[in-house]
């Protein structure tokens, strides 16, 4: 066989999904540098046997969006959601104290190290305090605000000893956590009649689909009739994952073909919820939303379809954030809040991180209520967020004069 005979061999006929006709032949096994596409034919897979369609990145046609438009977004530690919970018992809940063990340990270590260097209450003291707060993932803006408040509080109470200083600061931090919840609406809203639509948004890997599975199981256990809509048609395995949750919990799932129009799945989901007199419709959405204009427009399109059929919906747009990503989660919250009507936060994987302090800047800077927290792998480990209980559990043994 000659050196170039290999390139002259015709490749074995694959299971063709996209056929592209070029105006010139390939040479040396390479495509033309700037090919002009004459036609691109997409062969639809047989229903129930969907295959992933891979379009070459150099193909540009009117009906095929350029790959370059799919902008890389802020990614979390994992691209796909890997939770594999099999239990559905809502009663097997992880205690909040247990779920916050890592975060509380980090707070204690940082605080003890900070107080070990205590000499006097001067400007250096407050600068170190600000750095300690930033290191505990409360965010620069929140840390600066807290430091200013603590500076005034220490002077007001004339605290000078280490014990007095510690008491004033910890009490102020607890008060700050609690005060954020005074006018905060962390409750879930439901439609007075007809199905309630709960739309989930968030980047890939934060546990969005898994959270839907847990929450739907919770509401079904309360006697609600639930329907799931798998509108994340872009991520491989997203539909199958939601369908697995549906089978596990005995909840119907509305799904479409791979790479189907997400809005069409939402439409079918809304119709199904109405026709079956469902109480709640959970909608899973694509994960690459906050930077990609096309996908943000797709999310807006889904909301228009929902409101056209159910004028007062969606009642909730919940943003799922991975607590293990710390400040990255705060940035995601900013971006989604600017682009969508987020009504609340679901903070997942709180039990697996030392960065639980991120709750404070999310509530303080963005004024978004944290409605749910994930404290473990079981269905019952998804729990409603309570600012008072969270503050007590977070500071633990550091609390002075508390009845905990």
Beta strands, then each sheet from edge to edge (+ up, - down):
strand 1: 18-22
strand 2: 37-42
strand 3: 196-201
strand 4: 226-230
strand 5: 252-254
strand 6: 280-284
strand 7: 316-322
strand 8: 344-348
strand 9: 370-374
strand 10: 382-384
sheet 1: 1+ 2-
sheet 2: 5+ 4+ 6+ 3+ 7+ 8+ 9+ 10-
end
